[in-house]
Every structure is written in C-alpha cells, then in structure tokens.
C-alpha cells in the first residue's frame, strides 16, 4: 500500500528482495549465526536470521 501511494505521488520507492536459500544451504547454520555475533550483528536482526534458519532441512534425492 505504501509503495502504491508513493508511486501515485511521484515518489521513488526502492525494494530489496533477497533469496538466501542457496547460500544458507551450503554452510552450517551454527557457523553463520556465530559469525553474525562475531561481527556484532545482534538483537532483532540476529533473531530474524535465527528464526529463518531454525527447522530448515536440506535433502538430497538420488533417482
């Protein structure tokens, strides 16, 4: 809704869409989370990543 209103008013809108699936499936999640803490990424942002990574599964199916 905010983007539509901005467009109608001639304002500039910037959207950033990120697809982390392949990136996070190639590295152990514990390593990613510990590195975030090492780089002082804490609080809401760290919880967001933790919640995103919890319960994810990777499967390899051979046919």
PDB file of N, CA, C and O in Angstrom, chain B, residues numbered from 101:
ATOM      1  N   UNK B 101       0.822  -1.190   0.000  1.00  0.00           N
ATOM      2  CA  UNK B 101       0.000   0.000   0.000  1.00  0.00           C
ATOM      3  C   UNK B 101       0.872   1.262   0.000  1.00  0.00           C
ATOM      4  O   UNK B 101       0.598   2.215  -0.729  1.00  0.00           O
ATOM      5  N   UNK B 102       1.915   1.254   0.821  1.00  0.00           N
ATOM      6  CA  UNK B 102       2.805   2.422   0.881  1.00  0.00           C
ATOM      7  C   UNK B 102       3.530   2.630  -0.444  1.00  0.00           C
ATOM      8  O   UNK B 102       3.738   3.764  -0.876  1.00  0.00           O
ATOM      9  N   UNK B 103       3.911   1.531  -1.080  1.00  0.00           N
ATOM     10  CA  UNK B 103       4.610   1.634  -2.366  1.00  0.00           C
ATOM     11  C   UNK B 103       3.672   2.190  -3.422  1.00  0.00           C
ATOM     12  O   UNK B 103       4.073   3.028  -4.229  1.00  0.00           O
ATOM     13  N   UNK B 104       2.421   1.728  -3.425  1.00  0.00           N
ATOM     14  CA  UNK B 104       1.436   2.235  -4.389  1.00  0.00           C
ATOM     15  C   UNK B 104       1.190   3.723  -4.203  1.00  0.00           C
ATOM     16  O   UNK B 104       1.132   4.476  -5.176  1.00  0.00           O
ATOM     17  N   UNK B 105       1.046   4.147  -2.944  1.00  0.00           N
ATOM     18  CA  UNK B 105       0.823   5.571  -2.682  1.00  0.00           C
ATOM     19  C   UNK B 105       2.026   6.401  -3.115  1.00  0.00           C
ATOM     20  O   UNK B 105       1.870   7.473  -3.700  1.00  0.00           O
ATOM     21  N   UNK B 106       3.215   5.907  -2.827  1.00  0.00           N
ATOM     22  CA  UNK B 106       4.421   6.636  -3.223  1.00  0.00           C
ATOM     23  C   UNK B 106       4.486   6.764  -4.742  1.00  0.00           C
ATOM     24  O   UNK B 106       4.838   7.822  -5.262  1.00  0.00           O
ATOM     25  N   UNK B 107       4.151   5.700  -5.449  1.00  0.00           N
ATOM     26  CA  UNK B 107       4.158   5.722  -6.913  1.00  0.00           C
ATOM     27  C   UNK B 107       3.166   6.749  -7.440  1.00  0.00           C
ATOM     28  O   UNK B 107       3.477   7.524  -8.344  1.00  0.00           O
ATOM     29  N   UNK B 108       1.971   6.743  -6.863  1.00  0.00           N
ATOM     30  CA  UNK B 108       0.939   7.687  -7.303  1.00  0.00           C
ATOM     31  C   UNK B 108       1.339   9.135  -7.040  1.00  0.00           C
ATOM     32  O   UNK B 108       0.920  10.034  -7.770  1.00  0.00           O
ATOM     33  N   UNK B 109       2.140   9.369  -6.011  1.00  0.00           N
ATOM     34  CA  UNK B 109       2.566  10.718  -5.671  1.00  0.00           C
ATOM     35  C   UNK B 109       3.876  11.099  -6.364  1.00  0.00           C
ATOM     36  O   UNK B 109       4.420  12.176  -6.121  1.00  0.00           O
ATOM     37  N   UNK B 110       4.374  10.221  -7.218  1.00  0.00           N
ATOM     38  CA  UNK B 110       5.588  10.506  -7.963  1.00  0.00           C
ATOM     39  C   UNK B 110       6.859  10.349  -7.150  1.00  0.00           C
ATOM     40  O   UNK B 110       7.917  10.847  -7.535  1.00  0.00           O
ATOM     41  N   UNK B 111       6.755   9.658  -6.028  1.00  0.00           N
ATOM     42  CA  UNK B 111       7.943   9.443  -5.194  1.00  0.00           C
ATOM     43  C   UNK B 111       8.687   8.202  -5.666  1.00  0.00           C
ATOM     44  O   UNK B 111       8.138   7.359  -6.376  1.00  0.00           O
ATOM     45  N   UNK B 112       9.930   8.111  -5.264  1.00  0.00           N
ATOM     46  CA  UNK B 112      10.768   6.978  -5.627  1.00  0.00           C
ATOM     47  C   UNK B 112      10.678   5.922  -4.531  1.00  0.00           C
ATOM     48  O   UNK B 112      10.767   6.235  -3.344  1.00  0.00           O
ATOM     49  N   UNK B 113      10.502   4.670  -4.942  1.00  0.00           N
ATOM     50  CA  UNK B 113      10.469   3.552  -3.995  1.00  0.00           C
ATOM     51  C   UNK B 113      11.567   2.572  -4.372  1.00  0.00           C
ATOM     52  O   UNK B 113      11.817   2.318  -5.550  1.00  0.00           O
ATOM     53  N   UNK B 114      12.208   2.034  -3.369  1.00  0.00           N
ATOM     54  CA  UNK B 114      13.253   1.049  -3.603  1.00  0.00           C
ATOM     55  C   UNK B 114      12.887  -0.209  -2.826  1.00  0.00           C
ATOM     56  O   UNK B 114      12.640  -0.154  -1.622  1.00  0.00           O
ATOM     57  N   UNK B 115      12.854  -1.336  -3.521  1.00  0.00           N
ATOM     58  CA  UNK B 115      12.594  -2.623  -2.888  1.00  0.00           C
ATOM     59  C   UNK B 115      13.866  -3.454  -2.974  1.00  0.00           C
ATOM     60  O   UNK B 115      14.549  -3.470  -3.998  1.00  0.00           O
ATOM     61  N   UNK B 116      14.164  -4.132  -1.901  1.00  0.00           N
ATOM     62  CA  UNK B 116      15.294  -5.044  -1.894  1.00  0.00           C
ATOM     63  C   UNK B 116      14.753  -6.412  -1.531  1.00  0.00           C
ATOM     64  O   UNK B 116      14.230  -6.616  -0.436  1.00  0.00           O
ATOM     65  N   UNK B 117      14.885  -7.346  -2.458  1.00  0.00           N
ATOM     66  CA  UNK B 117      14.422  -8.707  -2.240  1.00  0.00           C
ATOM     67  C   UNK B 117      15.642  -9.620  -2.252  1.00  0.00           C
ATOM     68  O   UNK B 117      16.436  -9.604  -3.192  1.00  0.00           O
ATOM     69  N   UNK B 118      15.776 -10.403  -1.212  1.00  0.00           N
ATOM     70  CA  UNK B 118      16.934 -11.275  -1.089  1.00  0.00           C
ATOM     71  C   UNK B 118      16.488 -12.731  -1.013  1.00  0.00           C
ATOM     72  O   UNK B 118      15.533 -13.056  -0.307  1.00  0.00           O
ATOM     73  N   UNK B 119      17.164 -13.587  -1.725  1.00  0.00           N
ATOM     74  CA  UNK B 119      16.898 -15.023  -1.662  1.00  0.00           C
ATOM     75  C   UNK B 119      18.140 -15.689  -1.095  1.00  0.00           C
ATOM     76  O   UNK B 119      19.137 -15.880  -1.791  1.00  0.00           O
ATOM     77  N   UNK B 120      18.059 -16.039   0.186  1.00  0.00           N
ATOM     78  CA  UNK B 120      19.203 -16.610   0.883  1.00  0.00           C
ATOM     79  C   UNK B 120      19.221 -18.132   0.861  1.00  0.00           C
ATOM     80  O   UNK B 120      20.153 -18.733   1.397  1.00  0.00           O
ATOM     81  N   UNK B 121      18.243 -18.764   0.273  1.00  0.00           N
ATOM     82  CA  UNK B 121      18.098 -20.206   0.397  1.00  0.00           C
ATOM     83  C   UNK B 121      19.362 -20.969  -0.004  1.00  0.00           C
ATOM     84  O   UNK B 121      19.868 -21.770   0.782  1.00  0.00           O
ATOM     85  N   UNK B 122      19.870 -20.739  -1.191  1.00  0.00           N
ATOM     86  CA  UNK B 122      21.037 -21.500  -1.642  1.00  0.00           C
ATOM     87  C   UNK B 122      22.272 -21.162  -0.819  1.00  0.00           C
ATOM     88  O   UNK B 122      23.087 -22.039  -0.531  1.00  0.00           O
ATOM     89  N   UNK B 123      22.411 -19.916  -0.444  1.00  0.00           N
ATOM     90  CA  UNK B 123      23.559 -19.509   0.369  1.00  0.00           C
ATOM     91  C   UNK B 123      23.552 -20.240   1.706  1.00  0.00           C
ATOM     92  O   UNK B 123      24.573 -20.785   2.125  1.00  0.00           O
ATOM     93  N   UNK B 124      22.410 -20.251   2.370  1.00  0.00           N
ATOM     94  CA  UNK B 124      22.342 -20.840   3.698  1.00  0.00           C
ATOM     95  C   UNK B 124      22.326 -22.357   3.674  1.00  0.00           C
ATOM     96  O   UNK B 124      22.607 -22.984   4.695  1.00  0.00           O
ATOM     97  N   UNK B 125      22.009 -22.959   2.552  1.00  0.00           N
ATOM     98  CA  UNK B 125      22.020 -24.409   2.469  1.00  0.00           C
ATOM     99  C   UNK B 125      23.415 -24.958   2.230  1.00  0.00           C
ATOM    100  O   UNK B 125      23.611 -26.170   2.318  1.00  0.00           O
ATOM    101  N   UNK B 126      24.393 -24.107   1.932  1.00  0.00           N
ATOM    102  CA  UNK B 126      25.746 -24.592   1.677  1.00  0.00           C
ATOM    103  C   UNK B 126      26.663 -24.452   2.887  1.00  0.00           C
ATOM    104  O   UNK B 126      27.780 -24.970   2.867  1.00  0.00           O
ATOM    105  N   UNK B 127      26.223 -23.769   3.935  1.00  0.00           N
ATOM    106  CA  UNK B 127      27.032 -23.541   5.128  1.00  0.00           C
ATOM    107  C   UNK B 127      26.229 -23.977   6.355  1.00  0.00           C
ATOM    108  O   UNK B 127      25.015 -23.781   6.413  1.00  0.00           O
ATOM    109  N   UNK B 128      26.918 -24.571   7.336  1.00  0.00           N
ATOM    110  CA  UNK B 128      26.223 -24.963   8.563  1.00  0.00           C
ATOM    111  C   UNK B 128      25.642 -23.724   9.239  1.00  0.00           C
ATOM    112  O   UNK B 128      26.309 -22.696   9.359  1.00  0.00           O
ATOM    113  N   UNK B 129      24.401 -23.839   9.673  1.00  0.00           N
ATOM    114  CA  UNK B 129      23.701 -22.697  10.253  1.00  0.00           C
ATOM    115  C   UNK B 129      24.364 -22.172  11.520  1.00  0.00           C
ATOM    116  O   UNK B 129      24.358 -20.966  11.764  1.00  0.00           O
ATOM    117  N   UNK B 130      24.930 -23.052  12.320  1.00  0.00           N
ATOM    118  CA  UNK B 130      25.619 -22.612  13.543  1.00  0.00           C
ATOM    119  C   UNK B 130      26.794 -21.706  13.208  1.00  0.00           C
ATOM    120  O   UNK B 130      27.064 -20.746  13.930  1.00  0.00           O
ATOM    121  N   UNK B 131      27.483 -21.998  12.134  1.00  0.00           N
ATOM    122  CA  UNK B 131      28.629 -21.180  11.715  1.00  0.00           C
ATOM    123  C   UNK B 131      28.152 -19.790  11.307  1.00  0.00           C
ATOM    124  O   UNK B 131      28.753 -18.784  11.683  1.00  0.00           O
ATOM    125  N   UNK B 132      27.071 -19.742  10.537  1.00  0.00           N
ATOM    126  CA  UNK B 132      26.540 -18.447  10.105  1.00  0.00           C
ATOM    127  C   UNK B 132      26.154 -17.607  11.311  1.00  0.00           C
ATOM    128  O   UNK B 132      26.524 -16.436  11.394  1.00  0.00           O
ATOM    129  N   UNK B 133      25.413 -18.194  12.249  1.00  0.00           N
ATOM    130  CA  UNK B 133      24.940 -17.443  13.412  1.00  0.00           C
ATOM    131  C   UNK B 133      26.090 -16.977  14.297  1.00  0.00           C
ATOM    132  O   UNK B 133      26.045 -15.872  14.837  1.00  0.00           O
ATOM    133  N   UNK B 134      27.123 -17.809  14.454  1.00  0.00           N
ATOM    134  CA  UNK B 134      28.259 -17.398  15.285  1.00  0.00           C
ATOM    135  C   UNK B 134      29.044 -16.273  14.610  1.00  0.00           C
ATOM    136  O   UNK B 134      29.543 -15.374  15.287  1.00  0.00           O
ATOM    137  N   UNK B 135      29.157 -16.317  13.286  1.00  0.00           N
ATOM    138  CA  UNK B 135      29.848 -15.235  12.588  1.00  0.00           C
ATOM    139  C   UNK B 135      29.080 -13.924  12.678  1.00  0.00           C
ATOM    140  O   UNK B 135      29.683 -12.858  12.794  1.00  0.00           O
ATOM    141  N   UNK B 136      27.748 -13.997  12.626  1.00  0.00           N
ATOM    142  CA  UNK B 136      26.950 -12.787  12.792  1.00  0.00           C
ATOM    143  C   UNK B 136      27.228 -12.151  14.150  1.00  0.00           C
ATOM    144  O   UNK B 136      27.381 -10.934  14.252  1.00  0.00           O
ATOM    145  N   UNK B 137      27.292 -12.974  15.185  1.00  0.00           N
ATOM    146  CA  UNK B 137      27.595 -12.447  16.519  1.00  0.00           C
ATOM    147  C   UNK B 137      29.004 -11.868  16.570  1.00  0.00           C
ATOM    148  O   UNK B 137      29.228 -10.833  17.198  1.00  0.00           O
ATOM    149  N   UNK B 138      29.951 -12.527  15.914  1.00  0.00           N
ATOM    150  CA  UNK B 138      31.329 -12.048  15.904  1.00  0.00           C
ATOM    151  C   UNK B 138      31.435 -10.670  15.253  1.00  0.00           C
ATOM    152  O   UNK B 138      32.254  -9.842  15.652  1.00  0.00           O
ATOM    153  N   UNK B 139      30.587 -10.439  14.239  1.00  0.00           N
ATOM    154  CA  UNK B 139      30.593  -9.151  13.550  1.00  0.00           C
ATOM    155  C   UNK B 139      29.629  -8.156  14.182  1.00  0.00           C
ATOM    156  O   UNK B 139      29.250  -7.162  13.563  1.00  0.00           O
ATOM    157  N   UNK B 140      29.234  -8.439  15.435  1.00  0.00           N
ATOM    158  CA  UNK B 140      28.388  -7.527  16.234  1.00  0.00           C
ATOM    159  C   UNK B 140      26.982  -7.364  15.669  1.00  0.00           C
ATOM    160  O   UNK B 140      26.344  -6.331  15.874  1.00  0.00           O
ATOM    161  N   UNK B 141      26.500  -8.373  14.962  1.00  0.00           N
ATOM    162  CA  UNK B 141      25.126  -8.342  14.475  1.00  0.00           C
ATOM    163  C   UNK B 141      24.284  -9.070  15.503  1.00  0.00           C
ATOM    164  O   UNK B 141      24.305 -10.297  15.593  1.00  0.00           O
ATOM    165  N   UNK B 142      23.547  -8.295  16.275  1.00  0.00           N
ATOM    166  CA  UNK B 142      22.791  -8.830  17.407  1.00  0.00           C
ATOM    167  C   UNK B 142      21.360  -8.298  17.383  1.00  0.00           C
ATOM    168  O   UNK B 142      20.953  -7.610  16.446  1.00  0.00           O
ATOM    169  N   UNK B 143      20.630  -8.621  18.398  1.00  0.00           N
ATOM    170  CA  UNK B 143      19.287  -8.082  18.562  1.00  0.00           C
ATOM    171  C   UNK B 143      18.306  -8.622  17.536  1.00  0.00           C
ATOM    172  O   UNK B 143      18.325  -9.802  17.188  1.00  0.00           O
ATOM    173  N   UNK B 144      17.456  -7.736  17.065  1.00  0.00           N
ATOM    174  CA  UNK B 144      16.366  -8.120  16.164  1.00  0.00           C
ATOM    175  C   UNK B 144      16.881  -8.780  14.894  1.00  0.00           C
ATOM    176  O   UNK B 144      16.337  -9.792  14.451  1.00  0.00           O
ATOM    177  N   UNK B 145      17.914  -8.218  14.317  1.00  0.00           N
ATOM    178  CA  UNK B 145      18.449  -8.767  13.069  1.00  0.00           C
ATOM    179  C   UNK B 145      18.962 -10.193  13.272  1.00  0.00           C
ATOM    180  O   UNK B 145      18.718 -11.066  12.440  1.00  0.00           O
ATOM    181  N   UNK B 146      19.670 -10.427  14.375  1.00  0.00           N
ATOM    182  CA  UNK B 146      20.186 -11.770  14.652  1.00  0.00           C
ATOM    183  C   UNK B 146      19.040 -12.738  14.920  1.00  0.00           C
ATOM    184  O   UNK B 146      19.081 -13.878  14.459  1.00  0.00           O
ATOM    185  N   UNK B 147      18.022 -12.307  15.656  1.00  0.00           N
ATOM    186  CA  UNK B 147      16.855 -13.162  15.915  1.00  0.00           C
ATOM    187  C   UNK B 147      16.134 -13.497  14.614  1.00  0.00           C
ATOM    188  O   UNK B 147      15.640 -14.612  14.440  1.00  0.00           O
ATOM    189  N   UNK B 148      16.074 -12.521  13.692  1.00  0.00           N
ATOM    190  CA  UNK B 148      15.432 -12.772  12.412  1.00  0.00           C
ATOM    191  C   UNK B 148      16.149 -13.889  11.665  1.00  0.00           C
ATOM    192  O   UNK B 148      15.504 -14.799  11.143  1.00  0.00           O
ATOM    193  N   UNK B 149      17.475 -13.828  11.608  1.00  0.00           N
ATOM    194  CA  UNK B 149      18.239 -14.878  10.944  1.00  0.00           C
ATOM    195  C   UNK B 149      18.098 -16.210  11.664  1.00  0.00           C
ATOM    196  O   UNK B 149      17.962 -17.249  11.018  1.00  0.00           O
ATOM    197  N   UNK B 150      18.128 -16.196  12.985  1.00  0.00           N
ATOM    198  CA  UNK B 150      17.994 -17.429  13.758  1.00  0.00           C
ATOM    199  C   UNK B 150      16.642 -18.080  13.472  1.00  0.00           C
ATOM    200  O   UNK B 150      16.576 -19.285  13.228  1.00  0.00           O
ATOM    201  N   UNK B 151      15.574 -17.301  13.501  1.00  0.00           N
ATOM    202  CA  UNK B 151      14.241 -17.836  13.222  1.00  0.00           C
ATOM    203  C   UNK B 151      14.137 -18.352  11.795  1.00  0.00           C
ATOM    204  O   UNK B 151      13.467 -19.352  11.540  1.00  0.00           O
ATOM    205  N   UNK B 152      14.796 -17.672  10.869  1.00  0.00           N
ATOM    206  CA  UNK B 152      14.772 -18.101   9.472  1.00  0.00           C
ATOM    207  C   UNK B 152      15.465 -19.452   9.307  1.00  0.00           C
ATOM    208  O   UNK B 152      15.015 -20.295   8.532  1.00  0.00           O
ATOM    209  N   UNK B 153      16.553 -19.651  10.034  1.00  0.00           N
ATOM    210  CA  UNK B 153      17.345 -20.859   9.866  1.00  0.00           C
ATOM    211  C   UNK B 153      16.834 -22.041  10.676  1.00  0.00           C
ATOM    212  O   UNK B 153      17.107 -23.187  10.318  1.00  0.00           O
ATOM    213  N   UNK B 154      16.105 -21.798  11.749  1.00  0.00           N
ATOM    214  CA  UNK B 154      15.621 -22.894  12.580  1.00  0.00           C
ATOM    215  C   UNK B 154      14.639 -23.770  11.812  1.00  0.00           C
ATOM    216  O   UNK B 154      13.739 -23.273  11.135  1.00  0.00           O
ATOM    217  N   UNK B 155      14.825 -25.068  11.927  1.00  0.00           N
ATOM    218  CA  UNK B 155      13.877 -26.001  11.328  1.00  0.00           C
ATOM    219  C   UNK B 155      14.041 -26.203   9.834  1.00  0.00           C
ATOM    220  O   UNK B 155      13.277 -26.952   9.225  1.00  0.00           O
ATOM    221  N   UNK B 156      15.024 -25.549   9.235  1.00  0.00           N
ATOM    222  CA  UNK B 156      15.245 -25.756   7.795  1.00  0.00           C
ATOM    223  C   UNK B 156      15.904 -27.107   7.591  1.00  0.00           C
ATOM    224  O   UNK B 156      16.709 -27.553   8.408  1.00  0.00           O
ATOM    225  N   UNK B 157      15.555 -27.745   6.498  1.00  0.00           N
ATOM    226  CA  UNK B 157      16.143 -29.038   6.181  1.00  0.00           C
ATOM    227  C   UNK B 157      16.642 -29.031   4.747  1.00  0.00           C
ATOM    228  O   UNK B 157      16.103 -28.352   3.873  1.00  0.00           O
ATOM    229  N   UNK B 158      17.684 -29.805   4.542  1.00  0.00           N
ATOM    230  CA  UNK B 158      18.204 -29.952   3.192  1.00  0.00           C
ATOM    231  C   UNK B 158      18.188 -31.434   2.873  1.00  0.00           C
ATOM    232  O   UNK B 158      18.607 -32.255   3.689  1.00  0.00           O
ATOM    233  N   UNK B 159      17.712 -31.775   1.702  1.00  0.00           N
ATOM    234  CA  UNK B 159      17.631 -33.176   1.322  1.00  0.00           C
ATOM    235  C   UNK B 159      18.256 -33.364  -0.040  1.00  0.00           C
ATOM    236  O   UNK B 159      18.166 -32.506  -0.918  1.00  0.00           O
ATOM    237  N   UNK B 160      18.883 -34.494  -0.190  1.00  0.00           N
ATOM    238  CA  UNK B 160      19.424 -34.880  -1.494  1.00  0.00           C
ATOM    239  C   UNK B 160      18.716 -36.160  -1.889  1.00  0.00           C
ATOM    240  O   UNK B 160      18.730 -37.140  -1.143  1.00  0.00           O
ATOM    241  N   UNK B 161      18.102 -36.155  -3.052  1.00  0.00           N
ATOM    242  CA  UNK B 161      17.355 -37.307  -3.513  1.00  0.00           C
ATOM    243  C   UNK B 161      18.059 -37.863  -4.754  1.00  0.00           C
ATOM    244  O   UNK B 161      18.261 -37.159  -5.744  1.00  0.00           O
ATOM    245  N   UNK B 162      18.418 -39.119  -4.671  1.00  0.00           N
ATOM    246  CA  UNK B 162      19.045 -39.793  -5.818  1.00  0.00           C
ATOM    247  C   UNK B 162      17.975 -40.584  -6.547  1.00  0.00           C
ATOM    248  O   UNK B 162      17.238 -41.361  -5.940  1.00  0.00           O
ATOM    249  N   UNK B 163      17.898 -40.383  -7.831  1.00  0.00           N
ATOM    250  CA  UNK B 163      16.892 -41.102  -8.633  1.00  0.00           C
ATOM    251  C   UNK B 163      17.598 -42.037  -9.570  1.00  0.00           C
ATOM    252  O   UNK B 163      16.950 -42.744 -10.342  1.00  0.00           O
TER     253      UNK B 163
END
